């Protein structure tokens, strides 16, 4: 008679993110699940950005910079997001980071989705509605992050900059991310970017939200 299995044996193994090159990402299979999830995640990321813009209570750190830049160039917010994504990708070269399919699509789709949503979503007059939009935008951003990362097609441009700097400097990811986000917020403020309570809520909430939702969204390869 066999003994009862231990709790460790009966616990399902945690899904893990794979560190794959661009060709291996495609060859890893399950494209019918992963590719639509990637696209949905990136589109929702742009939608969440636009929701925070219409909430007008503060933006995510990088978007504080993006909104500041729009005051100096004849570009929409989404177009600035796209341009800055490719600027950040140039910084990947000395860091020897390798972009994946998701990296390139991230650079393009988030900005397009943000502009499309801004064209459809009017800025509300009600303060309660603005607060609702801001909070919903942060939560949706956490889900969108989990979806596109869980699809396993590579990091986004800004995430790759963070991981590349951490690897090259030996500093922790948390410290590198904090320094990067403080830097872009300060630069955004100098340029007139939108900073508010939503920025703080995003900074405190996005990590726990993405960590909570990511295990649900990782597609096993």
C-alpha positions as CSV (number, residue, x, y, z in Angstrom):
1,X,0.0,0.0,0.0
2,X,1.6,3.3,-1.1
3,X,1.9,6.2,1.3
4,X,-0.1,9.4,0.9
5,X,1.8,11.9,-1.3
6,X,3.3,14.9,0.4
7,X,1.9,18.4,-0.1
8,X,5.0,19.2,-2.1
9,X,4.3,16.3,-4.5
10,X,0.7,17.2,-5.0
11,X,1.4,20.9,-5.6
12,X,1.4,21.8,-9.3
13,X,4.7,23.2,-10.5
14,X,4.8,27.0,-10.9
15,X,4.8,28.2,-14.4
16,X,8.1,29.8,-15.3
17,X,9.1,32.6,-17.7
18,X,11.7,31.4,-20.3
19,X,14.6,33.6,-21.4
20,X,14.5,32.9,-25.1
21,X,16.0,34.6,-28.2
22,X,13.6,35.9,-30.9
23,X,13.8,32.7,-33.1
24,X,13.4,30.4,-30.1
25,X,10.4,32.5,-29.0
26,X,8.6,31.6,-32.2
27,X,9.7,28.0,-32.3
28,X,8.5,27.5,-28.7
29,X,5.0,26.7,-30.0
30,X,1.5,27.5,-28.8
31,X,1.4,30.5,-31.1
32,X,-2.4,30.2,-31.4
33,X,-2.6,31.1,-27.7
34,X,0.5,33.2,-27.2
35,X,0.3,35.6,-30.2
36,X,-3.4,36.7,-29.6
37,X,-2.5,37.1,-25.9
38,X,0.4,39.3,-26.8
39,X,-1.6,41.5,-29.0
40,X,-4.5,41.8,-26.5
41,X,-2.0,42.7,-23.7
42,X,-0.3,45.4,-25.7
43,X,-3.6,46.9,-26.9
44,X,-5.0,46.9,-23.3
45,X,-1.7,48.5,-22.1
46,X,-2.4,51.4,-24.5
47,X,-6.0,51.6,-23.4
48,X,-4.9,51.8,-19.8
49,X,-2.5,54.6,-20.6
50,X,-5.3,56.6,-22.2
51,X,-7.6,55.9,-19.2
52,X,-5.1,57.5,-16.9
53,X,-4.7,60.4,-19.2
54,X,-8.4,61.1,-19.2
55,X,-8.5,60.6,-15.5
56,X,-6.2,63.6,-15.3
57,X,-4.9,62.7,-11.9
58,X,-1.4,61.7,-12.8
59,X,0.4,59.3,-15.2
60,X,2.7,56.4,-14.9
61,X,6.4,57.6,-14.5
62,X,7.4,57.1,-18.2
63,X,4.2,58.7,-19.3
64,X,5.0,61.8,-17.3
65,X,8.0,62.1,-19.6
66,X,6.0,61.3,-22.7
67,X,3.3,63.9,-21.8
68,X,6.0,66.5,-21.2
69,X,7.6,65.9,-24.6
70,X,4.3,66.4,-26.4
71,X,4.5,70.1,-25.5
72,X,7.6,70.5,-27.6
73,X,7.0,68.4,-30.7
74,X,4.1,68.2,-33.2
75,X,3.2,64.6,-32.1
76,X,0.4,63.0,-30.3
77,X,1.0,61.2,-27.0
78,X,0.9,57.8,-28.7
79,X,3.3,58.9,-31.3
80,X,5.7,60.1,-28.6
81,X,5.4,56.7,-26.9
82,X,6.4,55.0,-30.2
83,X,9.3,57.3,-30.9
84,X,10.6,57.0,-27.3
85,X,10.3,53.2,-27.5
86,X,12.7,53.1,-30.4
87,X,15.0,55.6,-28.7
88,X,15.2,53.3,-25.7
89,X,15.8,50.3,-28.0
90,X,18.9,52.1,-29.3
91,X,20.1,52.1,-25.7
92,X,19.8,48.3,-25.8
93,X,22.8,48.0,-28.2
94,X,25.6,48.7,-25.7
95,X,23.7,46.7,-23.1
96,X,23.7,43.7,-25.6
97,X,20.0,43.1,-25.0
98,X,18.2,41.1,-27.8
99,X,14.7,42.3,-28.8
100,X,12.0,39.8,-29.5
101,X,8.8,39.9,-31.5
102,X,7.0,41.2,-28.5
103,X,9.6,44.0,-28.0
104,X,9.0,45.4,-31.5
105,X,5.2,45.1,-31.3
106,X,5.3,46.7,-27.9
107,X,7.1,49.7,-29.3
108,X,4.3,50.2,-32.0
109,X,1.0,48.9,-30.7
110,X,0.9,50.6,-27.2
111,X,1.1,54.0,-28.8
112,X,-1.4,53.3,-31.5
113,X,-3.9,51.9,-29.0
114,X,-3.4,54.9,-26.7
115,X,-4.1,57.4,-29.5
116,X,-7.2,55.4,-30.6
117,X,-8.6,55.3,-27.1
118,X,-7.9,59.0,-26.5
119,X,-9.9,59.7,-29.7
120,X,-12.9,57.8,-28.4
121,X,-12.8,58.5,-24.7
122,X,-13.8,62.0,-23.6
123,X,-12.4,63.6,-20.5
124,X,-15.1,63.3,-17.8
125,X,-16.4,66.3,-15.8
126,X,-17.2,64.3,-12.7
127,X,-14.3,63.9,-10.2
128,X,-15.7,60.5,-9.2
129,X,-15.5,59.3,-12.8
130,X,-12.0,60.6,-13.1
131,X,-10.9,58.8,-10.0
132,X,-12.6,55.6,-11.3
133,X,-10.8,56.0,-14.7
134,X,-7.5,56.4,-13.0
135,X,-7.8,53.4,-10.7
136,X,-9.3,51.2,-13.4
137,X,-6.4,52.3,-15.7
138,X,-3.8,51.2,-13.1
139,X,-5.5,47.8,-12.6
140,X,-5.9,47.3,-16.3
141,X,-2.3,48.2,-16.8
142,X,-1.3,45.4,-14.3
143,X,-3.4,42.9,-16.3
144,X,-2.0,44.1,-19.6
145,X,1.5,43.8,-18.3
146,X,0.9,40.2,-17.1
147,X,-0.7,39.3,-20.5
148,X,2.1,40.5,-22.7
149,X,4.9,39.2,-20.5
150,X,3.1,35.9,-20.0
151,X,2.9,35.4,-23.7
152,X,6.7,35.0,-23.6
153,X,7.7,37.0,-26.7
154,X,10.3,39.2,-25.0
155,X,10.5,42.2,-22.8
156,X,9.2,45.6,-23.6
157,X,11.7,48.4,-24.5
158,X,11.7,50.0,-21.1
159,X,11.7,46.6,-19.2
160,X,14.7,45.5,-21.3
161,X,16.5,48.8,-20.5
162,X,16.0,48.0,-16.8
163,X,17.1,44.4,-17.0
164,X,20.1,45.3,-19.2
165,X,21.3,48.0,-16.8
166,X,20.9,45.7,-13.9
167,X,22.9,43.0,-15.6
168,X,25.7,45.3,-16.7
169,X,26.0,47.2,-13.4
170,X,25.3,44.4,-11.0
171,X,22.7,46.5,-9.2
172,X,19.4,45.0,-8.2
173,X,16.4,45.3,-10.5
174,X,14.5,47.1,-7.9
175,X,17.2,49.8,-7.5
176,X,17.6,50.2,-11.2
177,X,13.9,50.5,-11.8
178,X,13.5,53.1,-9.0
179,X,16.4,55.2,-10.3
180,X,15.1,55.0,-13.9
181,X,11.6,56.0,-12.9
182,X,12.7,58.8,-10.7
183,X,14.9,60.1,-13.5
184,X,12.1,60.1,-16.1
185,X,9.6,61.7,-13.7
186,X,12.0,64.5,-12.9
187,X,12.8,65.0,-16.6
188,X,9.1,64.9,-17.4
189,X,8.3,67.5,-14.7
190,X,11.0,69.8,-16.2
191,X,9.3,69.5,-19.5
192,X,5.8,70.1,-18.1
193,X,4.6,66.5,-17.8
194,X,1.5,65.4,-15.9
195,X,2.3,64.4,-12.3
196,X,-0.3,63.6,-9.6
197,X,-1.7,61.2,-7.1
198,X,-2.2,58.7,-9.9
199,X,1.6,58.6,-10.4
200,X,2.1,57.5,-6.8
201,X,-0.8,55.0,-6.9
202,X,0.7,53.5,-10.1
203,X,4.2,53.4,-8.7
204,X,3.0,51.6,-5.5
205,X,0.4,49.4,-7.2
206,X,1.7,48.2,-10.5
207,X,4.3,45.8,-9.1
208,X,2.0,43.9,-6.8
209,X,-0.8,43.9,-9.4
210,X,1.5,42.5,-12.1
211,X,3.0,39.9,-9.7
212,X,-0.5,38.8,-8.7
213,X,-1.8,38.4,-12.2
214,X,1.3,37.1,-14.0
215,X,1.0,33.4,-12.8
216,X,-2.5,33.3,-14.4
217,X,-1.2,34.6,-17.7
218,X,2.1,32.7,-18.2
219,X,1.7,30.4,-21.2
220,X,3.7,27.2,-20.6
221,X,6.0,26.5,-23.6
